[in-house]
Amino acid sequence: MRRIHKRHRDPQRAFPAAECALCGGAVYRGEICWRMWGRVLCGACAGTWMANEAALWRMSAGEVAR
């Protein structure tokens, strides 16, 4: 019987799976990322981008119409 030894890949030598559209940082396989309208965003940029996009609907608690 022949044994096959699996080599574990070194994560430091891995190639990026994608590039963040905002910061240009590398997104590696297994990391959390977001695809918004064809653009890949890393986890750090996605929250900032979504907050800026939702700024049109931001208001104070006293401004809410009844």
SEMIBA-785310 format. One record per residue: z, y, x of N, C-alpha, C, CB in turn; residue number from 0; residue in one letter. Coordinates in Angstrom, 3 decimals, m for minus. Each point is the difference from the previous one (the first is absolute). Glycine has a CB too. Layout:
# residues N
PT     n.up  n.north   n.east    ca.up ca.north  ca.east     c.up  c.north   c.east    cb.up cb.north  cb.east kolke tidren
PT        Z        Y        X        Z        Y        X        Z        Y        X        Z        Y        X   NUM      A
...
# end
This chain:
# residues 66
PT     n.up  n.north   n.east    ca.up ca.north  ca.east     c.up  c.north   c.east    cb.up cb.north  cb.east kolke tidren
PT    0.000   m1.183    0.845    0.000    1.183   m0.845    0.000    1.243    0.888    1.225   m1.243   m1.848     0      M
PT   m2.045    2.180    1.496   m0.145    1.212    0.802    0.841    1.131   m0.587   m2.323   m0.711    0.670     1      R
PT    3.038    1.407    0.163    0.799    1.125   m0.457   m0.739    1.305    0.234    2.093   m1.283    0.472     2      R
PT   m2.015    2.140   m1.448   m0.615    1.318    0.124    1.123    1.021    0.023   m2.136   m0.736   m1.194     3      I
PT    2.241    1.450    2.279    1.032    1.016    0.139   m0.569    1.329   m0.499    1.061   m1.217    1.985     4      H
PT   m0.420    1.747   m2.995   m0.447    1.281   m0.543    0.568    1.123    0.850   m0.139   m0.960   m2.335     5      K
PT   m0.704    1.881    2.676    0.447    1.159    0.746    0.337    1.112   m0.980   m1.409   m0.653    1.996     6      R
PT    2.552    1.236   m1.817    0.380    1.134   m0.832   m0.630    1.255    0.585    2.181   m1.113   m0.679     7      H
PT   m2.813    1.857   m0.198   m0.657    1.212    0.467    1.023    1.068    0.349   m1.992   m0.546   m1.404     8      R
PT    1.713    1.262    2.459    0.856    1.094    0.419   m0.331    1.221   m0.855    0.153   m0.913    2.375     9      D
PT    0.812    1.415   m3.183   m0.307    1.135   m0.880   m0.351    1.273    0.765    1.525   m1.000   m1.674    10      P
PT   m1.115    1.104    2.925   m0.327    1.188    0.777   m1.452    0.013    0.447    2.354    0.082    0.757    11      Q
PT   m3.015   m1.228   m0.789   m1.399   m0.079    0.411   m0.950   m0.083   m1.190    0.743   m1.116    2.091    12      R
PT   m0.210    1.216   m3.295   m0.824   m0.127   m1.203   m0.866    1.244   m0.201    1.755   m1.476   m1.036    13      A
PT   m2.921    1.263    0.475   m0.885    1.099   m0.327    0.378    0.554   m1.365   m1.853   m1.005    1.388    14      F
PT    1.741    2.298   m1.593    0.324    0.574   m1.314   m0.956   m0.501   m1.070    0.914    2.031    1.127    15      P
PT   m0.382   m2.241   m2.321   m0.823   m0.440   m1.125   m0.683    1.192   m0.663    1.535   m1.957   m0.364    16      A
PT   m0.919    3.146    0.483   m0.569    1.205   m0.600    0.563    1.216    0.722   m0.259   m1.148   m2.251    17      A
PT   m0.240    2.307    1.862    0.470    1.262    0.560    0.360    0.931   m1.145   m1.433   m0.286    2.071    18      E
PT    2.573    0.960   m1.968    0.447    0.922   m1.046   m0.961    1.182   m0.062    2.422   m0.695    0.326    19      C
PT   m2.819    1.068   m1.532   m0.960    1.091   m0.182    0.637    1.363    0.253   m1.221   m1.406   m1.661    20      A
PT    2.543    1.514    1.560    0.652    1.298    0.197    0.454    0.217    1.435    0.731   m0.089   m2.360    21      L
PT    0.047   m0.834    2.898    0.558    0.212    1.343   m0.816   m0.683    1.100    2.245    0.175   m1.053    22      C
PT   m3.134   m1.090    0.695   m0.805   m0.692    0.994    0.740   m1.131    0.690   m1.220    2.103    0.331    23      G
PT    2.416   m2.419   m0.806    0.788   m1.076    0.601   m0.542   m1.374   m0.361    1.991    1.480   m0.074    24      G
PT   m1.640   m2.450    0.878   m0.461   m1.366   m0.213    0.858   m0.687   m1.055   m0.830   m0.108    2.371    25      A
PT    0.178   m0.664   m3.224    0.677   m0.816   m1.005   m0.304   m1.451    0.361   m0.169    1.807   m1.844    26      V
PT    1.228   m2.569    2.148   m0.159   m1.378    0.440    0.153   m0.960   m1.165    0.856    0.628    2.255    27      Y
PT   m1.364   m1.832   m2.065    0.069   m1.042   m1.022    1.458   m0.266   m0.366   m2.143   m1.035    0.859    28      R
PT    2.437    1.021   m2.153    1.341   m0.261   m0.486    0.810    1.259   m0.280   m0.086   m2.098    1.262    29      G
PT   m0.384    3.266   m0.820    0.715    1.246   m0.274   m0.331    0.504   m1.398   m0.020    0.567    2.449    30      E
PT    0.935    0.206   m3.009   m0.226    0.599   m1.309   m0.970    1.173    0.156    2.315   m0.708   m0.800    31      I
PT   m3.355    0.712    0.002   m0.944    1.112   m0.001   m0.521    0.178   m1.423   m0.654   m0.425    2.431    32      C
PT    0.013    1.520   m2.667   m0.497    0.333   m1.332   m1.479    0.329    0.090    2.268    0.856   m0.703    33      W
PT   m3.056   m1.329   m0.251   m1.416    0.356   m0.081   m0.168    0.891   m1.221   m0.757   m2.171    1.135    34      R
PT    0.421    3.410   m0.898   m0.166    0.992   m1.055   m1.419    0.559    0.089    2.487    0.584    0.030    35      M
PT   m3.291   m0.859   m1.039   m1.376    0.476   m0.087   m0.790   m0.295    1.275    0.775    1.786   m1.558    36      W
PT   m0.617   m2.994    2.049   m0.762   m0.429    1.165    0.592    0.404    1.332   m1.952    0.128   m1.422    37      G
PT    3.076    0.571    1.422    0.656    0.423    1.235    1.246   m0.841    0.213   m0.889    2.352   m0.256    38      R
PT    1.126   m2.776    1.482    1.192   m0.770    0.334    1.048    0.973    0.523   m1.361   m2.094    0.531    39      V
PT    2.573    2.024   m1.101    1.104    0.846    0.423    1.143   m0.872    0.484   m0.680    1.794   m1.629    40      L
PT    1.293   m1.419    2.746    1.162   m0.752    0.490    1.202    0.318   m0.888   m0.894    0.028    2.389    41      C
PT    1.954   m0.796   m2.241    1.182    0.184   m0.831    0.636    1.369    0.162    0.372   m2.423    0.154    42      G
PT   m0.406    2.982    1.044    0.610    1.313    0.247   m0.789    1.122   m0.669    0.890   m0.859    2.174    43      A
PT   m2.192    0.777   m2.164   m0.838    1.068   m0.564   m0.172   m0.128   m1.511   m1.193    0.123    2.177    44      C
PT    1.320   m1.317   m2.718   m0.263   m0.212   m1.427    0.974    0.783   m0.871   m0.890   m2.271    0.531    45      A
PT    2.167    2.287   m0.182    0.987    0.722   m0.797   m0.258    1.495   m0.009    1.650   m1.768    0.529    46      G
PT   m1.956    2.335    0.625   m0.300    1.426    0.106   m1.254    0.341   m0.778    1.094    0.072    2.242    47      T
PT   m2.116   m0.905   m2.126   m1.264    0.277   m0.675    0.176   m0.060   m1.519   m1.260   m0.939    1.973    48      W
PT    2.012   m0.063   m2.443    0.215   m0.127   m1.442    0.832    1.158   m0.545   m0.147   m2.487    0.226    49      M
PT    1.131    2.952    0.539    0.803    1.146   m0.428   m0.851    1.261   m0.087    2.025   m1.039    1.049    50      A
PT   m2.937    1.232   m0.131   m0.886    1.173   m0.032   m0.979   m0.074   m1.168    0.206    0.195    2.488    51      N
PT   m0.699   m1.392   m2.790   m0.932   m0.157   m1.114    0.689    0.228   m1.346   m1.320   m1.618    1.380    52      E
PT    2.598    1.259   m1.468    0.740    0.147   m1.250    0.663    1.373   m0.124    0.387   m2.460    0.017    53      A
PT   m0.648    3.358    0.915    0.639    1.322   m0.012   m0.402    0.826   m1.221    0.046   m0.065    2.492    54      A
PT   m1.173   m0.231   m3.098   m0.439    0.744   m1.184    0.951   m0.190   m1.173   m2.353   m0.242    0.770    55      L
PT    3.020   m0.902   m0.828    0.874   m0.315   m1.121    1.488    0.205    0.322   m1.722   m1.632   m0.755    56      W
PT    1.998    2.217    1.925    1.396    0.216    0.403    0.549    1.227   m0.717   m0.432   m1.057    2.263    57      R
PT    1.671    0.960   m2.770    0.636    1.122   m0.665    1.510   m0.137    0.117   m1.941    0.221   m1.597    58      M
PT    2.649    0.842    1.278    1.467   m0.024   m0.017    0.465   m0.557   m1.338    0.130    1.983    1.582    59      S
PT    1.119   m2.433   m1.627    0.528   m0.586   m1.236    0.067    1.026   m1.116    1.317   m1.618    1.355    60      A
PT   m1.126    2.889   m1.063    0.076    1.034   m1.018   m1.352    0.400   m0.555    2.030    0.797    1.108    61      G
PT   m3.135   m1.183   m0.441   m1.337    0.382   m0.433   m0.597   m0.948   m1.018   m0.307    1.033    2.194    62      E
PT    0.956   m2.137   m2.474   m0.554   m1.010   m0.896   m0.031    0.542   m1.427    0.856   m1.852    1.495    63      V
PT   m2.022    1.836   m2.089   m0.161    0.491   m1.375    0.526   m1.051   m0.977   m2.023    1.386    0.672    64      A
PT    2.598   m0.895   m1.768    0.538   m0.928   m0.996   m0.972   m0.216   m1.114    2.281    0.718    0.557    65      R
# end
